[in-house]
Amino acid sequence: MTTPLSVVDRLVAATNAHDLDAVVACFQDDYVNETPAHPRRGFRGPEQVRRNWTAIFAGIPDISVRVAASACEGDHVWSEWRMDGTRRDGARHAMAGVIIFGVADDRISSARFYLEPVETATGDVSAAIGRALSERAS
């Protein structure tokens, strides 16, 4: 029997195999992607999934993903992701964060996407709080 977690595992395997058709096949035709921290980045449908992963596989030819931790509640999977690779220009690519997947009929029906680039250059937590307070005040 397929479980919601096994659907996410299938997505990870397809991504690591760089199998674009298998990645896209993991998503429902009416798939909805929400990115709460960046609302304009949300989209609907597997066509955009195909466009996204076509660009990612071309731009980061050695990309690999792993799920560091996950939990399943009903038809939802909370998953902590790590993506690593090297861009064509030689720069390191690293993203980390959480994706909450909704799963129905053995495919992903929705995702709330909280994945962000890993950033190490702008200081510690105090510097981040200072920037956040100053951004809000402007």
N, CA, C and O atoms as a GROMACS GRO file, in nm:
protein
  552
    1MET      N    1   0.084  -0.119   0.000
    1MET     CA    2   0.000   0.000   0.000
    1MET      C    3   0.088   0.125   0.000
    1MET      O    4   0.187   0.132   0.073
    2THR      N    5   0.051   0.220  -0.081
    2THR     CA    6   0.123   0.347  -0.086
    2THR      C    7   0.078   0.434   0.030
    2THR      O    8  -0.041   0.446   0.058
    3THR      N    9   0.175   0.496   0.097
    3THR     CA   10   0.146   0.589   0.205
    3THR      C   11   0.188   0.729   0.161
    3THR      O   12   0.265   0.742   0.066
    4PRO      N   13   0.138   0.833   0.226
    4PRO     CA   14   0.183   0.968   0.192
    4PRO      C   15   0.336   0.981   0.200
    4PRO      O   16   0.397   1.047   0.116
    5LEU      N   17   0.396   0.920   0.300
    5LEU     CA   18   0.541   0.928   0.313
    5LEU      C   19   0.613   0.858   0.198
    5LEU      O   20   0.717   0.905   0.152
    6SER      N   21   0.558   0.747   0.150
    6SER     CA   22   0.622   0.678   0.037
    6SER      C   23   0.611   0.759  -0.091
    6SER      O   24   0.696   0.746  -0.180
    7VAL      N   25   0.508   0.843  -0.103
    7VAL     CA   26   0.498   0.932  -0.220
    7VAL      C   27   0.610   1.036  -0.216
    7VAL      O   28   0.672   1.064  -0.319
    8VAL      N   29   0.637   1.092  -0.099
    8VAL     CA   30   0.748   1.187  -0.084
    8VAL      C   31   0.881   1.117  -0.109
    8VAL      O   32   0.970   1.173  -0.173
    9ASP      N   33   0.896   0.994  -0.060
    9ASP     CA   34   1.017   0.916  -0.087
    9ASP      C   35   1.036   0.896  -0.238
    9ASP      O   36   1.149   0.903  -0.288
   10ARG      N   37   0.928   0.872  -0.309
   10ARG     CA   38   0.934   0.856  -0.455
   10ARG      C   39   0.981   0.985  -0.521
   10ARG      O   40   1.058   0.981  -0.617
   11LEU      N   41   0.935   1.100  -0.471
   11LEU     CA   42   0.981   1.229  -0.524
   11LEU      C   43   1.130   1.247  -0.499
   11LEU      O   44   1.202   1.291  -0.589
   12VAL      N   45   1.178   1.214  -0.381
   12VAL     CA   46   1.321   1.225  -0.350
   12VAL      C   47   1.402   1.137  -0.445
   12VAL      O   48   1.502   1.182  -0.501
   13ALA      N   49   1.359   1.013  -0.463
   13ALA     CA   50   1.432   0.921  -0.551
   13ALA      C   51   1.434   0.972  -0.695
   13ALA      O   52   1.538   0.967  -0.761
   14ALA      N   53   1.320   1.021  -0.744
   14ALA     CA   54   1.314   1.073  -0.882
   14ALA      C   55   1.404   1.195  -0.897
   14ALA      O   56   1.470   1.212  -1.000
   15THR      N   57   1.405   1.280  -0.796
   15THR     CA   58   1.489   1.400  -0.800
   15THR      C   59   1.636   1.361  -0.802
   15THR      O   60   1.714   1.414  -0.883
   16ASN      N   61   1.675   1.271  -0.715
   16ASN     CA   62   1.816   1.230  -0.710
   16ASN      C   63   1.859   1.153  -0.836
   16ASN      O   64   1.977   1.152  -0.870
   17ALA      N   65   1.764   1.091  -0.904
   17ALA     CA   66   1.793   1.023  -1.031
   17ALA      C   67   1.792   1.121  -1.148
   17ALA      O   68   1.826   1.084  -1.260
   18HIS      N   69   1.754   1.245  -1.121
   18HIS     CA   70   1.741   1.349  -1.224
   18HIS      C   71   1.645   1.303  -1.334
   18HIS      O   72   1.668   1.328  -1.453
   19ASP      N   73   1.539   1.236  -1.293
   19ASP     CA   74   1.438   1.184  -1.385
   19ASP      C   75   1.320   1.281  -1.388
   19ASP      O   76   1.228   1.271  -1.307
   20LEU      N   77   1.326   1.374  -1.481
   20LEU     CA   78   1.226   1.481  -1.488
   20LEU      C   79   1.084   1.427  -1.499
   20LEU      O   80   0.995   1.474  -1.428
   21ASP      N   81   1.061   1.330  -1.586
   21ASP     CA   82   0.926   1.276  -1.602
   21ASP      C   83   0.877   1.211  -1.473
   21ASP      O   84   0.760   1.223  -1.438
   22ALA      N   85   0.965   1.141  -1.402
   22ALA     CA   86   0.926   1.078  -1.276
   22ALA      C   87   0.897   1.183  -1.168
   22ALA      O   88   0.806   1.165  -1.087
   23VAL      N   89   0.973   1.293  -1.167
   23VAL     CA   90   0.945   1.402  -1.074
   23VAL      C   91   0.806   1.457  -1.100
   23VAL      O   92   0.724   1.467  -1.009
   24VAL      N   93   0.778   1.491  -1.224
   24VAL     CA   94   0.648   1.552  -1.259
   24VAL      C   95   0.534   1.454  -1.231
   24VAL      O   96   0.425   1.496  -1.191
   25ALA      N   97   0.557   1.325  -1.253
   25ALA     CA   98   0.453   1.224  -1.229
   25ALA      C   99   0.414   1.214  -1.082
   25ALA      O  100   0.311   1.154  -1.050
   26CYS      N  101   0.493   1.270  -0.992
   26CYS     CA  102   0.460   1.267  -0.849
   26CYS      C  103   0.349   1.366  -0.814
   26CYS      O  104   0.297   1.361  -0.702
   27PHE      N  105   0.312   1.454  -0.906
   27PHE     CA  106   0.219   1.564  -0.875
   27PHE      C  107   0.085   1.547  -0.944
   27PHE      O  108   0.078   1.506  -1.060
   28GLN      N  109  -0.022   1.580  -0.871
   28GLN     CA  110  -0.158   1.580  -0.926
   28GLN      C  111  -0.172   1.686  -1.035
   28GLN      O  112  -0.097   1.784  -1.037
   29ASP      N  113  -0.268   1.667  -1.124
   29ASP     CA  114  -0.295   1.767  -1.228
   29ASP      C  115  -0.340   1.900  -1.170
   29ASP      O  116  -0.317   2.005  -1.230
   30ASP      N  117  -0.404   1.897  -1.053
   30ASP     CA  118  -0.452   2.021  -0.990
   30ASP      C  119  -0.364   2.061  -0.871
   30ASP      O  120  -0.410   2.128  -0.778
   31TYR      N  121  -0.238   2.021  -0.875
   31TYR     CA  122  -0.142   2.052  -0.769
   31TYR      C  123  -0.139   2.202  -0.739
   31TYR      O  124  -0.143   2.285  -0.830
   32VAL      N  125  -0.131   2.236  -0.610
   32VAL     CA  126  -0.123   2.375  -0.565
   32VAL      C  127   0.002   2.391  -0.480
   32VAL      O  128   0.020   2.320  -0.381
   33ASN      N  129   0.089   2.484  -0.517
   33ASN     CA  130   0.209   2.516  -0.442
   33ASN      C  131   0.190   2.652  -0.378
   33ASN      O  132   0.160   2.750  -0.447
   34GLU      N  133   0.207   2.659  -0.246
   34GLU     CA  134   0.201   2.786  -0.174
   34GLU      C  135   0.338   2.811  -0.112
   34GLU      O  136   0.401   2.719  -0.060
   35THR      N  137   0.383   2.935  -0.117
   35THR     CA  138   0.509   2.975  -0.055
   35THR      C  139   0.478   3.092   0.037
   35THR      O  140   0.489   3.208  -0.004
   36PRO      N  141   0.437   3.064   0.162
   36PRO     CA  142   0.387   3.169   0.250
   36PRO      C  143   0.482   3.287   0.271
   36PRO      O  144   0.437   3.400   0.284
   37ALA      N  145   0.613   3.262   0.275
   37ALA     CA  146   0.707   3.372   0.295
   37ALA      C  147   0.728   3.455   0.168
   37ALA      O  148   0.780   3.566   0.174
   38HIS      N  149   0.685   3.401   0.055
   38HIS     CA  150   0.699   3.470  -0.075
   38HIS      C  151   0.572   3.440  -0.156
   38HIS      O  152   0.578   3.362  -0.251
   39PRO      N  153   0.460   3.500  -0.121
   39PRO     CA  154   0.330   3.460  -0.179
   39PRO      C  155   0.323   3.466  -0.331
   39PRO      O  156   0.248   3.388  -0.391
   40ARG      N  157   0.396   3.552  -0.393
   40ARG     CA  158   0.388   3.562  -0.540
   40ARG      C  159   0.456   3.444  -0.609
   40ARG      O  160   0.440   3.426  -0.730
   41ARG      N  161   0.530   3.364  -0.536
   41ARG     CA  162   0.598   3.248  -0.594
   41ARG      C  163   0.509   3.125  -0.602
   41ARG      O  164   0.547   3.025  -0.663
   42GLY      N  165   0.392   3.129  -0.542
   42GLY     CA  166   0.300   3.016  -0.548
   42GLY      C  167   0.253   2.992  -0.691
   42GLY      O  168   0.255   3.083  -0.774
   43PHE      N  169   0.210   2.869  -0.719
   43PHE     CA  170   0.162   2.836  -0.853
   43PHE      C  171   0.072   2.713  -0.847
   43PHE      O  172   0.058   2.649  -0.743
   44ARG      N  173   0.011   2.682  -0.960
   44ARG     CA  174  -0.077   2.566  -0.973
   44ARG      C  175  -0.032   2.482  -1.091
   44ARG      O  176   0.011   2.535  -1.194
   45GLY      N  177  -0.042   2.352  -1.075
   45GLY     CA  178  -0.023   2.259  -1.185
   45GLY      C  179   0.117   2.205  -1.202
   45GLY      O  180   0.215   2.270  -1.166
   46PRO      N  181   0.126   2.084  -1.259
   46PRO     CA  182   0.255   2.018  -1.279
   46PRO      C  183   0.338   2.078  -1.392
   46PRO      O  184   0.457   2.050  -1.402
   47GLU      N  185   0.278   2.160  -1.477
   47GLU     CA  186   0.355   2.221  -1.586
   47GLU      C  187   0.464   2.311  -1.529
   47GLU      O  188   0.576   2.314  -1.580
   48GLN      N  189   0.431   2.385  -1.422
   48GLN     CA  190   0.532   2.471  -1.360
   48GLN      C  191   0.635   2.387  -1.286
   48GLN      O  192   0.752   2.424  -1.280
   49VAL      N  193   0.594   2.274  -1.229
   49VAL     CA  194   0.690   2.182  -1.167
   49VAL      C  195   0.791   2.139  -1.274
   49VAL      O  196   0.912   2.139  -1.248
   50ARG      N  197   0.743   2.103  -1.393
   50ARG     CA  198   0.832   2.063  -1.502
   50ARG      C  199   0.927   2.177  -1.540
   50ARG      O  200   1.047   2.155  -1.556
   51ARG      N  201   0.875   2.298  -1.554
   51ARG     CA  202   0.962   2.412  -1.588
   51ARG      C  203   1.067   2.435  -1.480
   51ARG      O  204   1.184   2.458  -1.510
   52ASN      N  205   1.024   2.430  -1.355
   52ASN     CA  206   1.117   2.453  -1.244
   52ASN      C  207   1.230   2.350  -1.246
   52ASN      O  208   1.347   2.387  -1.241
   53TRP      N  209   1.194   2.222  -1.252
   53TRP     CA  210   1.296   2.117  -1.243
   53TRP      C  211   1.379   2.106  -1.370
   53TRP      O  212   1.494   2.062  -1.364
   54THR      N  213   1.325   2.143  -1.485
   54THR     CA  214   1.407   2.149  -1.606
   54THR      C  215   1.519   2.250  -1.585
   54THR      O  216   1.635   2.222  -1.617
   55ALA      N  217   1.485   2.367  -1.532
   55ALA     CA  218   1.586   2.471  -1.507
   55ALA      C  219   1.684   2.428  -1.398
   55ALA      O  220   1.804   2.451  -1.410
   56ILE      N  221   1.634   2.367  -1.291
   56ILE     CA  222   1.722   2.326  -1.181
   56ILE      C  223   1.819   2.218  -1.227
   56ILE      O  224   1.939   2.229  -1.200
   57PHE      N  225   1.771   2.115  -1.296
   57PHE     CA  226   1.861   2.009  -1.343
   57PHE      C  227   1.965   2.063  -1.441
   57PHE      O  228   2.079   2.017  -1.442
   58ALA      N  229   1.926   2.161  -1.522
   58ALA     CA  230   2.022   2.220  -1.617
   58ALA      C  231   2.122   2.310  -1.545
   58ALA      O  232   2.240   2.312  -1.580
   59GLY      N  233   2.076   2.384  -1.446
   59GLY     CA  234   2.161   2.482  -1.379
   59GLY      C  235   2.246   2.426  -1.267
   59GLY      O  236   2.348   2.484  -1.231
   60ILE      N  237   2.204   2.311  -1.211
   60ILE     CA  238   2.276   2.247  -1.101
   60ILE      C  239   2.284   2.098  -1.134
   60ILE      O  240   2.211   2.017  -1.077
   61PRO      N  241   2.372   2.062  -1.227
   61PRO     CA  242   2.370   1.925  -1.281
   61PRO      C  243   2.399   1.815  -1.180
   61PRO      O  244   2.367   1.699  -1.205
   62ASP      N  245   2.459   1.848  -1.067
   62ASP     CA  246   2.487   1.745  -0.966
   62ASP      C  247   2.397   1.759  -0.843
   62ASP      O  248   2.431   1.709  -0.736
   63ILE      N  249   2.284   1.825  -0.857
   63ILE     CA  250   2.197   1.846  -0.741
   63ILE      C  251   2.158   1.713  -0.677
   63ILE      O  252   2.131   1.614  -0.745
   64SER      N  253   2.157   1.715  -0.545
   64SER     CA  254   2.106   1.600  -0.469
   64SER      C  255   2.019   1.655  -0.357
   64SER      O  256   2.041   1.765  -0.306
   65VAL      N  257   1.921   1.576  -0.320
   65VAL     CA  258   1.830   1.617  -0.212
   65VAL      C  259   1.824   1.505  -0.109
   65VAL      O  260   1.846   1.388  -0.140
   66ARG      N  261   1.793   1.545   0.012
   66ARG     CA  262   1.767   1.446   0.117
   66ARG      C  263   1.665   1.504   0.213
   66ARG      O  264   1.658   1.626   0.233
   67VAL      N  265   1.590   1.417   0.271
   67VAL     CA  266   1.495   1.455   0.374
   67VAL      C  267   1.558   1.415   0.507
   67VAL      O  268   1.576   1.297   0.536
   68ALA      N  269   1.590   1.516   0.587
   68ALA     CA  270   1.657   1.492   0.715
   68ALA      C  271   1.562   1.437   0.820
   68ALA      O  272   1.603   1.360   0.907
   69ALA      N  273   1.436   1.478   0.812
   69ALA     CA  274   1.335   1.431   0.909
   69ALA      C  275   1.198   1.448   0.846
   69ALA      O  276   1.177   1.534   0.761
   70SER      N  277   1.105   1.365   0.891
   70SER     CA  278   0.968   1.377   0.839
   70SER      C  279   0.870   1.323   0.942
   70SER      O  280   0.905   1.245   1.030
   71ALA      N  281   0.747   1.368   0.927
   71ALA     CA  282   0.637   1.319   1.011
   71ALA      C  283   0.512   1.319   0.925
   71ALA      O  284   0.493   1.406   0.840
   72CYS      N  285   0.428   1.222   0.949
   72CYS     CA  286   0.306   1.209   0.870
   72CYS      C  287   0.185   1.218   0.962
   72CYS      O  288   0.182   1.156   1.069
   73GLU      N  289   0.088   1.295   0.921
   73GLU     CA  290  -0.039   1.308   0.993
   73GLU      C  291  -0.149   1.300   0.888
   73GLU      O  292  -0.167   1.394   0.810
   74GLY      N  293  -0.222   1.192   0.887
   74GLY     CA  294  -0.326   1.175   0.785
   74GLY      C  295  -0.265   1.176   0.647
   74GLY      O  296  -0.176   1.097   0.616
   75ASP      N  297  -0.313   1.266   0.563
   75ASP     CA  298  -0.262   1.274   0.425
   75ASP      C  299  -0.159   1.386   0.407
   75ASP      O  300  -0.134   1.430   0.295
   76HIS      N  301  -0.100   1.433   0.518
   76HIS     CA  302   0.002   1.538   0.511
   76HIS      C  303   0.136   1.487   0.562
   76HIS      O  304   0.143   1.411   0.660
   77VAL      N  305   0.242   1.529   0.494
   77VAL     CA  306   0.378   1.494   0.533
   77VAL      C  307   0.455   1.622   0.560
   77VAL      O  308   0.467   1.707   0.472
   78TRP      N  309   0.506   1.636   0.682
   78TRP     CA  310   0.596   1.745   0.717
   78TRP      C  311   0.736   1.692   0.692
   78TRP      O  312   0.772   1.586   0.745
   79SER      N  313   0.815   1.763   0.612
   79SER     CA  314   0.946   1.711   0.576
   79SER      C  315   1.050   1.823   0.578
   79SER      O  316   1.026   1.934   0.531
   80GLU      N  317   1.167   1.789   0.634
   80GLU     CA  318   1.279   1.883   0.640
   80GLU      C  319   1.376   1.845   0.528
   80GLU      O  320   1.432   1.735   0.528
   81TRP      N  321   1.396   1.938   0.435
   81TRP     CA  322   1.475   1.911   0.314
   81TRP      C  323   1.610   1.978   0.319
   81TRP      O  324   1.630   2.081   0.383
   82ARG      N  325   1.703   1.915   0.250
   82ARG     CA  326   1.834   1.974   0.223
   82ARG      C  327   1.864   1.947   0.075
   82ARG      O  328   1.856   1.833   0.029
   83MET      N  329   1.900   2.052   0.001
   83MET     CA  330   1.939   2.040  -0.139
   83MET      C  331   2.080   2.095  -0.154
   83MET      O  332   2.110   2.204  -0.105
   84ASP      N  333   2.165   2.019  -0.220
   84ASP     CA  334   2.304   2.061  -0.239
   84ASP      C  335   2.349   2.030  -0.380
   84ASP      O  336   2.302   1.935  -0.442
   85GLY      N  337   2.441   2.110  -0.430
   85GLY     CA  338   2.500   2.086  -0.560
   85GLY      C  339   2.593   2.200  -0.598
   85GLY      O  340   2.625   2.287  -0.517
   86THR      N  341   2.634   2.198  -0.723
   86THR     CA  342   2.724   2.300  -0.776
   86THR      C  343   2.661   2.359  -0.901
   86THR      O  344   2.626   2.288  -0.995
   87ARG      N  345   2.647   2.490  -0.902
   87ARG     CA  346   2.592   2.557  -1.020
   87ARG      C  347   2.693   2.551  -1.134
   87ARG      O  348   2.810   2.523  -1.112
   88ARG      N  349   2.646   2.576  -1.254
   88ARG     CA  350   2.733   2.572  -1.373
   88ARG      C  351   2.848   2.672  -1.363
   88ARG      O  352   2.953   2.650  -1.424
   89ASP      N  353   2.830   2.780  -1.287
   89ASP     CA  354   2.939   2.878  -1.272
   89ASP      C  355   3.039   2.837  -1.164
   89ASP      O  356   3.132   2.912  -1.134
   90GLY      N  357   3.020   2.719  -1.105
   90GLY     CA  358   3.112   2.668  -1.004
   90GLY      C  359   3.073   2.703  -0.861
   90GLY      O  360   3.133   2.652  -0.767
   91ALA      N  361   2.973   2.789  -0.843
   91ALA     CA  362   2.930   2.829  -0.709
   91ALA      C  363   2.852   2.715  -0.642
   91ALA      O  364   2.781   2.639  -0.708
   92ARG      N  365   2.866   2.708  -0.512
   92ARG     CA  366   2.792   2.609  -0.433
   92ARG      C  367   2.644   2.647  -0.431
   92ARG      O  368   2.609   2.765  -0.421
   93HIS      N  369   2.558   2.548  -0.440
   93HIS     CA  370   2.414   2.567  -0.424
   93HIS      C  371   2.371   2.489  -0.302
   93HIS      O  372   2.400   2.369  -0.291
   94ALA      N  373   2.304   2.554  -0.209
   94ALA     CA  374   2.253   2.486  -0.090
   94ALA      C  375   2.123   2.552  -0.048
   94ALA      O  376   2.115   2.675  -0.036
   95MET      N  377   2.022   2.469  -0.027
   95MET     CA  378   1.895   2.516   0.026
   95MET      C  379   1.855   2.423   0.139
   95MET      O  380   1.888   2.304   0.139
   96ALA      N  381   1.782   2.479   0.235
   96ALA     CA  382   1.734   2.399   0.347
   96ALA      C  383   1.601   2.455   0.393
   96ALA      O  384   1.574   2.574   0.379
   97GLY      N  385   1.519   2.368   0.448
   97GLY     CA  386   1.392   2.414   0.501
   97GLY      C  387   1.288   2.304   0.504
   97GLY      O  388   1.320   2.186   0.492
   98VAL      N  389   1.166   2.344   0.519
   98VAL     CA  390   1.055   2.252   0.538
   98VAL      C  391   0.958   2.263   0.420
   98VAL      O  392   0.930   2.371   0.369
   99ILE      N  393   0.908   2.147   0.380
   99ILE     CA  394   0.798   2.141   0.284
   99ILE      C  395   0.690   2.055   0.348
   99ILE      O  396   0.716   1.944   0.394
  100ILE      N  397   0.569   2.107   0.350
  100ILE     CA  398   0.454   2.032   0.400
  100ILE      C  399   0.372   1.990   0.278
  100ILE      O  400   0.314   2.074   0.210
  101PHE      N  401   0.368   1.861   0.254
  101PHE     CA  402   0.299   1.807   0.137
  101PHE      C  403   0.161   1.755   0.174
  101PHE      O  404   0.143   1.693   0.279
  102GLY      N  405   0.064   1.781   0.088
  102GLY     CA  406  -0.064   1.713   0.092
  102GLY      C  407  -0.059   1.604  -0.014
  102GLY      O  408  -0.009   1.627  -0.124
  103VAL      N  409  -0.110   1.486   0.018
  103VAL     CA  410  -0.104   1.373  -0.074
  103VAL      C  411  -0.245   1.316  -0.090
  103VAL      O  412  -0.317   1.298   0.008
  104ALA      N  413  -0.282   1.288  -0.215
  104ALA     CA  414  -0.411   1.225  -0.245
  104ALA      C  415  -0.392   1.135  -0.366
  104ALA      O  416  -0.324   1.171  -0.462
  105ASP      N  417  -0.452   1.018  -0.362
  105ASP     CA  418  -0.447   0.924  -0.474
  105ASP      C  419  -0.305   0.898  -0.522
  105ASP      O  420  -0.278   0.897  -0.642
  106ASP      N  421  -0.214   0.876  -0.428
  106ASP     CA  422  -0.075   0.838  -0.456
  106ASP      C  423   0.007   0.945  -0.526
  106ASP      O  424   0.112   0.915  -0.584
  107ARG      N  425  -0.038   1.070  -0.522
  107ARG     CA  426   0.040   1.180  -0.579
  107ARG      C  427   0.027   1.303  -0.490
  107ARG      O  428  -0.064   1.312  -0.407
  108ILE      N  429   0.119   1.395  -0.507
  108ILE     CA  430   0.122   1.518  -0.428
  108ILE      C  431   0.016   1.613  -0.481
  108ILE      O  432   0.015   1.646  -0.600
  109SER      N  433  -0.072   1.657  -0.392
  109SER     CA  434  -0.180   1.748  -0.431
  109SER      C  435  -0.150   1.892  -0.392
  109SER      O  436  -0.204   1.986  -0.452
  110SER      N  437  -0.064   1.910  -0.292
  110SER     CA  438  -0.032   2.046  -0.247
  110SER      C  439   0.101   2.047  -0.175
  110SER      O  440   0.150   1.944  -0.129
  111ALA      N  441   0.159   2.167  -0.168
  111ALA     CA  442   0.281   2.185  -0.089
  111ALA      C  443   0.283   2.326  -0.034
  111ALA      O  444   0.249   2.423  -0.102
  112ARG      N  445   0.322   2.335   0.091
  112ARG     CA  446   0.354   2.465   0.153
  112ARG      C  447   0.505   2.464   0.166
  112ARG      O  448   0.563   2.382   0.238
  113PHE      N  449   0.567   2.555   0.096
  113PHE     CA  450   0.709   2.552   0.068
  113PHE      C  451   0.782   2.656   0.153
  113PHE      O  452   0.757   2.775   0.140
  114TYR      N  453   0.872   2.610   0.241
  114TYR     CA  454   0.950   2.697   0.328
  114TYR      C  455   1.100   2.673   0.309
  114TYR      O  456   1.178   2.684   0.404
  115LEU      N  457   1.139   2.642   0.188
  115LEU     CA  458   1.279   2.614   0.156
  115LEU      C  459   1.346   2.744   0.115
  115LEU      O  460   1.291   2.821   0.036
  116GLU      N  461   1.464   2.769   0.169
  116GLU     CA  462   1.537   2.894   0.142
  116GLU      C  463   1.684   2.863   0.114
  116GLU      O  464   1.734   2.760   0.158
  117PRO      N  465   1.752   2.951   0.043
  117PRO     CA  466   1.897   2.934   0.025
  117PRO      C  467   1.968   2.938   0.161
  117PRO      O  468   1.933   3.018   0.248
  118VAL      N  469   2.067   2.851   0.176
  118VAL     CA  470   2.150   2.854   0.296
  118VAL      C  471   2.243   2.973   0.282
  118VAL      O  472   2.311   2.988   0.180
  119GLU      N  473   2.246   3.057   0.383
  119GLU     CA  474   2.322   3.182   0.378
  119GLU      C  475   2.409   3.190   0.503
  119GLU      O  476   2.358   3.177   0.615
  120THR      N  477   2.538   3.213   0.486
  120THR     CA  478   2.629   3.215   0.600
  120THR      C  479   2.705   3.346   0.614
  120THR      O  480   2.791   3.358   0.702
  121ALA      N  481   2.677   3.444   0.531
  121ALA     CA  482   2.762   3.563   0.525
  121ALA      C  483   2.713   3.682   0.606
  121ALA      O  484   2.791   3.774   0.630
  122THR      N  485   2.588   3.685   0.649
  122THR     CA  486   2.536   3.810   0.704
  122THR      C  487   2.529   3.815   0.856
  122THR      O  488   2.458   3.898   0.912
  123GLY      N  489   2.600   3.728   0.924
  123GLY     CA  490   2.611   3.743   1.068
  123GLY      C  491   2.523   3.651   1.148
  123GLY      O  492   2.456   3.562   1.096
  124ASP      N  493   2.526   3.675   1.277
  124ASP     CA  494   2.458   3.590   1.374
  124ASP      C  495   2.313   3.634   1.395
  124ASP      O  496   2.262   3.721   1.325
  125VAL      N  497   2.249   3.573   1.492
  125VAL     CA  498   2.108   3.601   1.519
  125VAL      C  499   2.085   3.748   1.558
  125VAL      O  500   1.983   3.805   1.520
  126SER      N  501   2.178   3.808   1.631
  126SER     CA  502   2.160   3.948   1.670
  126SER      C  503   2.160   4.038   1.547
  126SER      O  504   2.081   4.133   1.539
  127ALA      N  505   2.248   4.010   1.452
  127ALA     CA  506   2.251   4.088   1.329
  127ALA      C  507   2.121   4.069   1.251
  127ALA      O  508   2.068   4.165   1.195
  128ALA      N  509   2.071   3.947   1.247
  128ALA     CA  510   1.946   3.920   1.174
  128ALA      C  511   1.828   3.992   1.238
  128ALA      O  512   1.743   4.046   1.168
  129ILE      N  513   1.823   3.994   1.371
  129ILE     CA  514   1.714   4.065   1.440
  129ILE      C  515   1.726   4.214   1.413
  129ILE      O  516   1.625   4.281   1.388
  130GLY      N  517   1.846   4.266   1.418
  130GLY     CA  518   1.866   4.408   1.388
  130GLY      C  519   1.819   4.444   1.248
  130GLY      O  520   1.754   4.547   1.228
  131ARG      N  521   1.850   4.358   1.150
  131ARG     CA  522   1.806   4.384   1.012
  131ARG      C  523   1.654   4.377   1.003
  131ARG      O  524   1.590   4.461   0.940
  132ALA      N  525   1.596   4.276   1.067
  132ALA     CA  526   1.449   4.260   1.060
  132ALA      C  527   1.380   4.380   1.123
  132ALA      O  528   1.280   4.428   1.068
  133LEU      N  529   1.430   4.430   1.235
  133LEU     CA  530   1.368   4.545   1.300
  133LEU      C  531   1.386   4.671   1.216
  133LEU      O  532   1.295   4.753   1.208
  134SER      N  533   1.501   4.685   1.154
  134SER     CA  534   1.524   4.803   1.072
  134SER      C  535   1.444   4.798   0.944
  134SER      O  536   1.399   4.902   0.896
  135GLU      N  537   1.425   4.678   0.886
  135GLU     CA  538   1.343   4.664   0.766
  135GLU      C  539   1.199   4.697   0.794
  135GLU      O  540   1.132   4.760   0.712
  136ARG      N  541   1.150   4.656   0.908
  136ARG     CA  542   1.010   4.682   0.943
  136ARG      C  543   0.986   4.830   0.970
  136ARG      O  544   0.877   4.882   0.946
  137ALA      N  545   1.088   4.896   1.021
  137ALA     CA  546   1.073   5.038   1.054
  137ALA      C  547   1.076   5.125   0.929
  137ALA      O  548   1.023   5.236   0.930
  138SER      N  549   1.137   5.077   0.821
  138SER     CA  550   1.149   5.159   0.700
  138SER      C  551   1.020   5.166   0.624
  138SER      O  552   1.013   5.231   0.519
   0.00000   0.00000   0.00000
